[in-house]
Amino acid sequence: MPAPDFLDTNVVVSAYDETDPAKQNIAQDIVRRAVAGEVVTSTQVLAEFAATLLHKLSPAARPADVLAILARVYRARLI
């Protein structure tokens, strides 16, 4: 039985990075699959994603926006 696809931090970050629209569209499709339960991720990935948006983006994302994103992505299957 093949292992499920895994949603990594760079994919989630790319889904919200507007600098490369083609890459963003692909990443958003993968995130949608994760929310639908077709792809797995981990709490570590979600923590890294939040840290990246809050501390590495310039300007940083607003904490309320990050929480809203995490609430949607958290529906993914976590391992």
N, C-alpha and C positions, 0 to 999 in steps of 0.2 A: 504494500500500500504506500503510495507516495506521500511525502510530508506536505503539509499545507504551506502555501506561500506565507512569508513573514514580512510584515510592515516595519521597516527600519526607520530610524530617526531622519535620515537624509531625505527619505521619500515624503515624510510628513512635513518637513520644513519646506521642501520644494513645492508642495501643494499650496503653500501660502507665500511663496517667493514670486513676485511679479516680474523679475528681471529677465526670465526666459519663458515666454508664454507656452511654447511647445512642451517644454519639460514640465511646466506647471500643470498643463492639461493632462498629461500622462499620470503625474503624481496624484492629481485629484481623482482620476478614475480608480487608482489603486486604493486611495483612502475610502472612496465610496464602497468598494468591494469589502474593505475591512469593516465598515459600519454595518454592512449587510451580513457580516459573519462569514464571508468567503475567504478572508485573510486573517491571520493571527498577528498579534503584537504583544508587547510586554509593558508592564508598569515602568520599567527602566526607560523604554523608548519614549513613553509619555512624559516622564520627568525630564529627559534630555531635551525633548521638544519644547517644553515650557521654559526651561532654562535658556535655551537658544533664543526664543522669542523675547524673553524678558531681559536678558543680559547681553546678548551678542548682536542683536539688530540695532540699527541706528536709523531712525529713532526706535527705541524699545517699544514693544507692544504694550498696550494697557493691560493690567492684570485681569480686569473684567472680561476683556476680549479673549485672553488666553483661557480663562475658566470656561467661557462659552464654547470655545473650540474643543477643549478637553471633554466637556460634557457630551458632545456629539461623538467624538472619536472613542470615548470610553465604552461605547456600545460594542466595539470590536471584541472579538474573542481574545482574551488575555491568557498568556502562558506564564 
